[in-house]
Amino acid sequence: MTSGYVYKNHKKLRCGYTTGTCAAAATKAAVRMLLTQVPVKEIKINTPKGITLNLEILDITITDNYVICAVKKDAGDDADCTNGILVYSKASFEPSGIIIDGGTGIGRITKPGLEQPEGAAAINSVPRKMIKQAALEELENAGLESGLKIIISSPEGEELAKKTFNPRLGIKGGISILGTSGITEPMSEKALIDTIYIEMKQKKSQYKYKEVLLISPGNYGRNFAMETWGINLEQGLKCSNFIGETLDMAFMLGFKKILFIGHIGKLIKIAAGIMNTHSKVADARMETLCSCAVLAGCNIETACNILQCTTTDEVIPILERQNILNKTMDIMLGKILANMKNRTENQIEIEVIVFSNQAGTLAMSSKASEFIKMLL
């Protein structure tokens, strides 16, 4: 049975299945073969989303004491670096209970604040539940009450992990076994937002990050913070285009102070109340800059020149020539702060720094310098 389809940008895209589904399916097959000593070529697995999959079982090794087999990850039409990897499960007998751990290519947790404790294999709770359920189903079908040890591995995992968020999260040695629904959707924004939440939650658990959460949309902001004030890049959280969702999560996790550093090309959209800054959602950069410049006293000719620009960096010299750059930036900053604080119901103290690649710092809110000192 197919894992389904979704429609995005008027295209029909095929869904895939998660590494958690692979691990559970491989476990189900491994346990069955351990109990019967008969090879299994295909296994049926139920996903939390309610979709049942029939998955091929590969690279089988059967012995009296253990069985190893694999399932190939299929990400569908999603651009997933783990697509095509083999996820293995090794099943062996134990006196009692179901022990689940990670082997080669599965990361280990080295920092607090993640879903699993420090030292544990990076196998999240839903996949662990799926793996355990798969093993218990096979034991029940066989009428046995034996204990089992399940080791999940992926030989390519250590190298692939370098392309993921794992190194930043303190997950070392491999990939994570993930998934909440068992199914992957192509170009899933939810997956990226979930990753931002995990990293934010981790920073909340670490003492030195409890005072101020440093956020920037991307590497420009992180690099600017490092080069200008020497703020360690690891202290920063990248939120991509998801400004609104990031502020929502910070509110939910109880952060009290946020320092937001971003390029004017991104943050000018926040001044217009646009909380997802991807160009496919909205633009309004020049219109918003123009309105701020008008409030700062620019004439009609200057306003028309601003509206004809294609990048925010082009606008800076125009404002400088009219001697209204600082006033325009102050007006813009006030709108950014108002919209961010409104999003967090004025429960978070937010400071903002806006910069451009050419001009450097364009605007800083009143306590931004104080927040910087807290991060050093």
C-alpha positions in Angstrom: 0.0 0.0 0.0 1.3 3.5 -0.9 2.3 5.9 1.8 0.0 8.5 0.2 0.3 11.7 -1.8 0.1 15.4 -1.0 -0.5 18.4 -3.3 2.0 21.3 -3.1 2.3 24.2 -5.5 -0.2 22.4 -7.8 2.0 19.3 -8.0 1.1 15.8 -6.8 3.9 14.6 -4.6 4.5 11.1 -3.1 4.9 10.7 0.6 7.5 8.4 2.1 8.1 6.8 5.5 10.3 7.7 8.4 13.4 6.1 9.8 11.2 5.2 12.8 8.9 3.2 10.5 12.0 1.5 8.9 13.3 0.6 12.4 10.0 -0.8 13.5 9.4 -2.8 10.3 12.9 -4.2 10.4 12.4 -5.1 14.1 9.1 -6.9 13.4 10.7 -9.0 10.7 13.9 -9.7 12.8 11.9 -10.9 15.8 9.6 -13.1 13.6 12.7 -14.7 12.0 14.4 -15.1 15.4 11.3 -17.0 16.7 10.7 -19.1 13.5 14.1 -19.3 11.9 12.3 -18.8 8.6 13.3 -15.9 6.2 10.8 -13.0 5.8 10.8 -11.2 2.5 8.1 -8.6 3.3 6.5 -7.3 6.4 3.3 -5.4 7.1 3.6 -2.4 9.5 1.0 -0.1 10.9 2.0 3.6 11.2 0.7 6.0 13.8 -0.9 8.0 11.0 -3.1 4.9 10.3 -1.5 4.0 7.0 -0.4 0.4 6.7 2.7 -0.4 4.7 4.1 -3.6 3.2 7.9 -3.2 3.2 10.6 -5.3 1.7 13.1 -6.9 4.1 16.7 -6.8 3.0 20.2 -8.2 3.9 19.0 -10.9 6.2 21.2 -12.8 8.6 19.7 -15.6 10.7 21.4 -17.5 13.5 20.1 -19.4 16.5 21.0 -16.5 18.8 20.2 -13.4 16.8 18.7 -12.1 13.5 19.7 -9.0 11.6 17.8 -7.5 8.7 17.2 -4.1 7.1 14.5 -1.9 5.6 15.4 0.7 2.9 14.3 4.2 3.7 12.0 5.8 1.1 11.5 9.5 1.6 9.0 9.8 -1.3 9.4 13.1 -3.1 10.9 14.8 0.0 14.5 16.1 -0.3 15.7 14.0 2.7 19.4 13.1 3.0 18.5 9.8 4.6 16.6 8.7 1.5 17.7 5.2 0.3 19.7 4.3 3.4 19.3 0.9 5.1 18.0 0.9 8.6 18.9 -2.4 10.4 17.5 -4.1 13.4 19.3 -6.8 15.3 17.0 -9.0 17.6 18.3 -11.3 20.2 16.9 -13.0 23.3 17.0 -11.4 26.8 15.8 -12.9 30.1 13.0 -10.3 30.4 11.8 -7.0 29.0 12.3 -5.2 25.7 15.7 -3.4 25.5 16.1 -0.9 22.7 19.4 0.7 21.9 21.4 2.1 19.0 24.3 0.7 17.2 26.6 1.8 14.3 25.5 5.0 12.7 22.9 5.9 15.3 23.7 9.1 17.2 24.2 9.4 21.0 22.8 12.2 23.1 25.6 14.3 24.7 23.7 17.3 25.8 20.6 17.8 28.1 17.3 19.1 26.8 16.5 16.6 24.1 13.7 14.1 24.1 16.0 11.3 25.3 18.4 11.5 28.2 22.2 12.1 27.9 23.9 8.9 26.9 20.9 7.4 25.2 20.7 6.4 21.6 19.0 9.1 19.5 15.8 7.1 19.0 12.8 9.3 19.7 9.9 8.2 21.8 7.4 7.5 19.0 9.8 5.2 17.1 10.7 3.5 20.4 7.1 2.8 21.0 6.7 1.5 17.4 9.7 -0.7 17.8 8.5 -2.1 21.1 5.0 -2.7 19.8 6.3 -4.5 16.8 8.4 -6.8 19.0 5.6 -7.5 21.4 3.2 -8.3 18.6 5.5 -11.0 17.3 6.0 -12.5 20.8 2.3 -12.5 21.3 1.6 -14.1 18.0 4.1 -16.8 18.9 2.6 -17.3 22.3 5.9 -16.5 24.0 6.9 -14.1 26.9 10.6 -14.0 26.3 12.6 -10.8 26.7 14.3 -9.2 23.7 17.2 -6.9 22.9 16.8 -4.7 19.8 19.7 -2.8 18.4 19.0 -0.3 15.6 21.8 0.7 13.3 22.6 2.3 9.9 26.1 2.0 8.5 25.8 5.2 6.5 24.4 7.2 9.5 27.6 8.6 10.9 28.5 10.3 7.6 25.0 11.4 6.8 24.6 13.0 10.2 27.0 15.7 9.2 24.3 17.0 6.8 21.7 17.2 9.6 21.1 19.4 12.7 22.5 16.6 14.9 26.0 18.0 15.5 24.5 21.4 16.6 22.1 19.6 18.9 24.9 17.6 20.6 23.9 14.3 19.0 27.2 12.6 18.0 28.1 9.5 16.0 25.1 9.2 13.7 21.6 10.0 12.6 18.5 10.1 14.7 15.6 7.7 14.4 12.6 10.0 14.0 9.0 10.4 13.2 5.7 11.1 14.9 3.3 9.9 12.2 5.5 7.3 10.6 5.0 9.0 7.2 7.1 11.8 5.7 5.5 14.5 3.6 7.5 16.2 0.8 8.9 19.6 1.6 7.5 19.4 5.1 7.7 22.8 6.8 6.5 21.1 10.0 9.7 19.0 10.1 11.8 22.1 10.1 9.7 23.8 12.7 9.8 20.7 14.9 13.6 20.8 14.6 13.7 24.5 15.7 11.5 23.6 18.7 13.9 20.7 19.7 16.9 23.0 19.6 15.1 25.8 21.5 13.9 23.3 24.2 17.5 22.1 24.5 18.8 25.7 25.0 16.1 26.3 27.6 17.5 23.4 29.6 21.0 24.7 29.6 21.7 27.3 32.3 23.6 29.8 30.4 20.9 30.1 27.8 18.0 30.7 30.2 18.5 34.4 30.4 18.6 35.4 26.8 17.6 33.4 23.7 19.6 34.6 20.6 17.6 34.2 17.4 18.5 35.0 13.8 16.8 33.9 10.6 20.0 32.5 9.1 23.8 32.5 8.9 24.0 36.2 8.0 22.7 37.1 11.5 24.8 34.5 13.3 28.0 35.6 11.5 27.2 39.3 12.1 26.8 38.6 15.8 30.1 36.7 15.9 32.1 39.3 13.9 30.7 42.4 15.5 30.4 41.3 19.2 32.2 38.0 19.4 29.0 36.1 20.4 29.6 32.3 20.1 27.6 31.0 17.2 26.5 28.0 19.2 24.5 30.3 21.4 22.3 31.3 18.5 19.2 29.7 17.1 18.4 29.8 13.4 14.7 30.1 12.7 14.7 30.3 8.9 11.6 32.1 7.7 9.4 30.9 10.6 9.5 34.1 12.7 6.0 33.8 14.1 6.2 30.1 14.9 9.6 30.6 16.6 8.2 33.4 18.8 5.2 31.2 19.6 7.4 28.4 20.7 9.6 30.7 22.8 6.4 31.9 24.5 5.2 28.4 25.1 8.6 27.3 26.6 8.7 30.3 29.0 11.6 32.3 27.7 11.7 35.8 29.2 14.3 37.6 27.0 15.0 37.3 23.3 17.7 39.1 21.3 16.7 39.0 17.6 19.5 39.8 15.1 18.6 39.9 11.4 19.3 41.4 8.0 17.0 44.2 7.0 15.8 42.2 4.0 14.1 39.8 6.4 13.2 41.9 9.3 11.5 44.7 7.2 8.7 42.2 6.6 8.2 41.9 10.3 7.5 45.6 10.3 4.6 44.9 8.0 3.3 42.1 10.3 4.5 39.3 7.9 5.6 36.5 10.3 6.7 34.0 7.6 9.3 35.8 5.6 9.6 33.4 2.7 9.1 35.2 -0.6 6.3 32.8 -1.6 4.2 33.9 1.3 4.6 37.7 1.0 7.1 40.4 0.1 6.2 44.1 0.7 9.8 45.0 1.5 10.0 48.1 -0.6 6.4 49.1 0.2 7.2 48.9 4.0 10.5 50.7 3.7 8.8 53.4 1.6 6.1 53.9 4.2 8.7 54.2 7.0 10.6 56.7 4.9 7.5 58.7 4.2 6.8 58.9 8.0 10.5 60.0 8.3 9.8 62.9 5.9 10.9 61.8 2.5 9.5 63.4 -0.6 7.5 61.8 -3.5 10.6 61.5 -5.7 12.5 59.6 -3.0 9.5 57.4 -2.3 9.3 56.5 -6.0 13.0 55.7 -6.1 12.7 53.4 -3.1 9.8 51.5 -4.8 11.9 50.9 -7.9 14.7 49.2 -5.9 15.0 45.4 -6.0 16.9 44.9 -2.7 16.8 46.6 0.7 20.6 47.3 0.5 19.9 49.5 -2.5 17.6 51.7 -0.4 20.2 52.6 2.2 22.2 55.1 0.1 19.0 56.7 -1.0 17.9 57.3 2.6 21.4 58.5 3.5 21.4 61.1 0.7 18.1 62.5 2.1 19.5 62.5 5.7 16.6 60.3 6.9 18.3 56.9 7.3 18.4 56.9 11.1 14.9 58.2 11.5 13.5 55.7 8.9 15.3 52.8 10.7 14.0 54.0 14.1 10.4 53.9 12.7 11.0 50.5 11.1 12.5 49.2 14.4 9.5 50.4 16.3 7.1 48.5 14.1 9.2 45.3 14.3 9.2 45.4 18.0 5.5 46.2 18.2 4.6 43.2 16.0 7.0 40.8 17.8 5.7 41.8 21.2 2.1 41.6 20.1 2.8 38.0 18.9 4.1 37.1 22.3 1.4 39.0 24.2 4.0 41.3 25.6 5.1 38.5 27.9 8.7 38.4 26.5 11.2 41.2 26.7 12.4 41.4 23.1 15.4 43.4 21.8 16.2 43.7 18.1 19.3 44.5 16.0 18.9 45.2 12.2 21.9 45.2 9.9 22.8 45.2 6.3 25.8 43.6 4.6 27.1 47.0 3.3 26.1 49.4 6.1 26.5 47.2 9.2 24.3 47.9 12.1 21.2 50.0 11.0 19.1 49.9 14.2 19.4 48.6 17.8 16.7 48.7 20.4 17.3 50.2 23.8 18.5 47.2 25.7 20.1 45.2 22.9 23.6 46.0 24.2 22.6 44.8 27.7 21.4 41.5 26.2 24.6 41.1 24.2 26.6 41.3 27.5 24.5 38.5 28.9 25.5 36.3 26.0 29.3 36.9 26.3 
